[in-house]
């Protein structure tokens, strides 16, 4: 766990964000040190739970959230400063859009750009083209039943996007 993800959330142009970090039972000393630093930041809430898997950690954080819009950010993700603002604006302009997400610029050992595309259910049945940090409405998370805790081996986000689409929600990419 690194603090860059939290810093990128703090640097969003939307200033009224809640930032909830869920520690899913980490035993890594370096992660514990970073969490101790992060929980000193006034706008950040750190929640600790026994290891229950990524879907349960996401659900725990979302259940505590007060806002209308949700963005799940993994510890190795970084958001551009206007990301949340643009995603919310996209969803406000067209209420049929249930989730908005961007292209993904990889960094570190790999520096390519994953050019995601607008959500198409037929394509999504065989290929996940929605980034994990998509912004969606909390009410839709409730209607979909949250992330499935049984999806501990991965693909929990892909399965969640499919269930949002089953509710009639459309996905839109921000380039």
MILUMVO-495267 format. One record per residue (C-alpha): residue in three letters; x, y, z. Coordinates in nm, 2 decimals, decimal comma, padded with zeros to 4 digits. Example, Ala and Ser with C-alpha at 12.3 -4.5 7.8 and 13.67 -1.06 7.14 Angstrom:
- type | x | y | z
- ALA | 01,23 | -00,45 | 00,78
- SER | 01,37 | -00,11 | 00,71
***
This chain:
- type | x | y | z
- UNK | 00,00 | 00,00 | 00,00
- UNK | 00,13 | 00,34 | -00,10
- UNK | 00,00 | 00,68 | -00,02
- UNK | 00,00 | 00,81 | -00,38
- UNK | -00,35 | 00,69 | -00,43
- UNK | -00,48 | 00,88 | -00,13
- UNK | -00,28 | 01,19 | -00,24
- UNK | -00,44 | 01,18 | -00,58
- UNK | -00,79 | 01,16 | -00,42
- UNK | -00,70 | 01,45 | -00,20
- UNK | -00,60 | 01,65 | -00,50
- UNK | -00,93 | 01,62 | -00,69
- UNK | -01,09 | 01,94 | -00,81
- UNK | -01,41 | 01,82 | -00,63
- UNK | -01,32 | 01,93 | -00,28
- UNK | -01,61 | 01,77 | -00,09
- UNK | -01,49 | 01,41 | -00,13
- UNK | -01,50 | 01,16 | 00,15
- UNK | -01,19 | 00,94 | 00,14
- UNK | -01,23 | 00,61 | 00,31
- UNK | -00,94 | 00,37 | 00,32
- UNK | -01,02 | 00,01 | 00,41
- UNK | -00,75 | -00,20 | 00,55
- UNK | -00,86 | -00,56 | 00,48
- UNK | -00,65 | -00,72 | 00,75
- UNK | -00,31 | -00,64 | 00,61
- UNK | -00,01 | -00,79 | 00,80
- UNK | 00,25 | -00,60 | 00,60
- UNK | 00,45 | -00,37 | 00,83
- UNK | 00,51 | -00,11 | 00,55
- UNK | 00,14 | -00,10 | 00,48
- UNK | 00,08 | -00,04 | 00,86
- UNK | 00,32 | 00,25 | 00,86
- UNK | 00,16 | 00,41 | 00,56
- UNK | -00,19 | 00,36 | 00,71
- UNK | -00,07 | 00,53 | 01,03
- UNK | 00,05 | 00,83 | 00,83
- UNK | -00,27 | 00,84 | 00,62
- UNK | -00,51 | 00,83 | 00,91
- UNK | -00,35 | 01,15 | 01,04
- UNK | -00,49 | 01,34 | 00,74
- UNK | -00,81 | 01,51 | 00,84
- UNK | -01,01 | 01,43 | 00,53
- UNK | -00,92 | 01,06 | 00,54
- UNK | -01,10 | 00,79 | 00,73
- UNK | -00,92 | 00,46 | 00,78
- UNK | -01,13 | 00,15 | 00,86
- UNK | -00,97 | -00,18 | 00,96
- UNK | -01,14 | -00,52 | 00,92
- UNK | -01,03 | -00,88 | 00,93
- UNK | -00,93 | -01,01 | 00,59
- UNK | -01,25 | -01,07 | 00,40
- UNK | -01,13 | -01,01 | 00,04
- UNK | -01,14 | -00,72 | -00,20
- UNK | -01,52 | -00,73 | -00,27
- UNK | -01,60 | -00,72 | 00,10
- UNK | -01,35 | -00,43 | 00,15
- UNK | -01,51 | -00,23 | -00,12
- UNK | -01,86 | -00,30 | 00,02
- UNK | -01,74 | -00,20 | 00,37
- UNK | -01,61 | 00,14 | 00,25
- UNK | -01,91 | 00,21 | 00,03
- UNK | -02,15 | 00,12 | 00,32
- UNK | -01,99 | 00,40 | 00,52
- UNK | -01,99 | 00,66 | 00,24
- UNK | -02,24 | 00,94 | 00,26
- UNK | -02,21 | 01,08 | -00,10
- UNK | -02,42 | 01,01 | -00,41
- UNK | -02,12 | 00,91 | -00,62
- UNK | -01,86 | 00,63 | -00,55
- UNK | -01,52 | 00,57 | -00,69
- UNK | -01,32 | 00,26 | -00,57
- UNK | -00,95 | 00,33 | -00,60
- UNK | -00,69 | 00,05 | -00,55
- UNK | -00,37 | 00,13 | -00,36
- UNK | -00,17 | 00,13 | -00,68
- UNK | -00,40 | 00,37 | -00,87
- UNK | -00,36 | 00,74 | -00,92
- UNK | -00,63 | 00,98 | -01,05
- UNK | -00,59 | 01,29 | -01,26
- UNK | -00,71 | 01,59 | -01,06
- UNK | -01,02 | 01,65 | -01,27
- UNK | -01,12 | 01,28 | -01,30
- UNK | -01,41 | 01,28 | -01,04
- UNK | -01,54 | 01,62 | -01,15
- UNK | -01,56 | 01,51 | -01,52
- UNK | -01,71 | 01,17 | -01,43
- UNK | -01,98 | 01,33 | -01,22
- UNK | -02,05 | 01,59 | -01,49
- UNK | -02,09 | 01,32 | -01,75
- UNK | -02,34 | 01,14 | -01,53
- UNK | -02,53 | 01,45 | -01,44
- UNK | -02,57 | 01,56 | -01,80
- UNK | -02,71 | 01,22 | -01,91
- UNK | -02,89 | 01,04 | -01,63
- UNK | -02,89 | 00,72 | -01,83
- UNK | -02,52 | 00,69 | -01,77
- UNK | -02,48 | 00,47 | -01,47
- UNK | -02,10 | 00,46 | -01,45
- UNK | -01,82 | 00,67 | -01,61
- UNK | -01,45 | 00,59 | -01,64
- UNK | -01,14 | 00,69 | -01,83
- UNK | -00,87 | 00,55 | -02,03
- UNK | -00,59 | 00,41 | -01,81
- UNK | -00,23 | 00,52 | -01,83
- UNK | -00,01 | 00,25 | -01,69
- UNK | 00,31 | 00,35 | -01,51
- UNK | 00,61 | 00,19 | -01,35
- UNK | 00,74 | -00,11 | -01,55
- UNK | 00,47 | -00,07 | -01,82
- UNK | 00,38 | 00,27 | -01,97
- UNK | 00,12 | 00,19 | -02,23
- UNK | -00,23 | 00,34 | -02,24
- UNK | -00,53 | 00,11 | -02,21
- UNK | -00,79 | 00,28 | -02,43
- UNK | -01,11 | 00,17 | -02,27
- UNK | -01,44 | 00,22 | -02,46
- UNK | -01,80 | 00,29 | -02,39
- UNK | -01,97 | 00,00 | -02,22
- UNK | -02,13 | -00,25 | -02,46
- UNK | -02,30 | -00,54 | -02,29
- UNK | -02,23 | -00,78 | -02,58
- UNK | -01,86 | -00,70 | -02,57
- UNK | -01,86 | -00,70 | -02,19
- UNK | -01,98 | -01,06 | -02,18
- UNK | -01,63 | -01,17 | -02,30
- UNK | -01,40 | -00,87 | -02,24
- UNK | -01,38 | -00,63 | -01,94
- UNK | -01,33 | -00,29 | -02,09
- UNK | -01,42 | -00,08 | -01,78
- UNK | -01,16 | 00,04 | -01,54
- UNK | -01,19 | -00,05 | -01,17
- UNK | -01,19 | 00,32 | -01,08
- UNK | -01,52 | 00,39 | -01,26
- UNK | -01,75 | 00,64 | -01,08
- UNK | -02,10 | 00,51 | -01,01
- UNK | -02,40 | 00,61 | -00,81
- UNK | -02,43 | 00,47 | -00,45
- UNK | -02,80 | 00,40 | -00,52
- UNK | -02,71 | 00,17 | -00,81
- UNK | -02,46 | -00,01 | -00,58
- UNK | -02,75 | -00,07 | -00,34
- UNK | -02,98 | -00,18 | -00,62
- UNK | -02,72 | -00,42 | -00,76
- UNK | -02,66 | -00,57 | -00,42
- UNK | -02,30 | -00,44 | -00,39
- UNK | -01,99 | -00,63 | -00,49
- UNK | -02,03 | -01,01 | -00,45
- UNK | -01,82 | -01,12 | -00,16
- UNK | -01,77 | -01,46 | -00,32
- UNK | -01,57 | -01,30 | -00,61
- UNK | -01,25 | -01,31 | -00,40
- UNK | -01,03 | -01,45 | -00,68
- UNK | -01,07 | -01,14 | -00,91
- UNK | -01,31 | -01,01 | -01,17
- UNK | -01,53 | -00,86 | -00,90
- UNK | -01,55 | -00,53 | -01,08
- UNK | -01,63 | -00,69 | -01,41
- UNK | -01,91 | -00,89 | -01,26
- UNK | -02,04 | -00,57 | -01,09
- UNK | -02,04 | -00,37 | -01,42
- UNK | -02,24 | -00,66 | -01,57
- UNK | -02,50 | -00,64 | -01,29
- UNK | -02,52 | -00,26 | -01,33
- UNK | -02,59 | -00,31 | -01,70
- UNK | -02,86 | -00,57 | -01,61
- UNK | -03,03 | -00,28 | -01,42
- UNK | -03,03 | -00,08 | -01,74
- UNK | -02,73 | 00,14 | -01,66
- UNK | -02,49 | 00,24 | -01,94
- UNK | -02,12 | 00,31 | -01,91
- UNK | -01,94 | 00,60 | -02,07
- UNK | -01,56 | 00,64 | -02,12
- UNK | -01,39 | 00,97 | -02,06
- UNK | -01,09 | 01,00 | -02,30
***
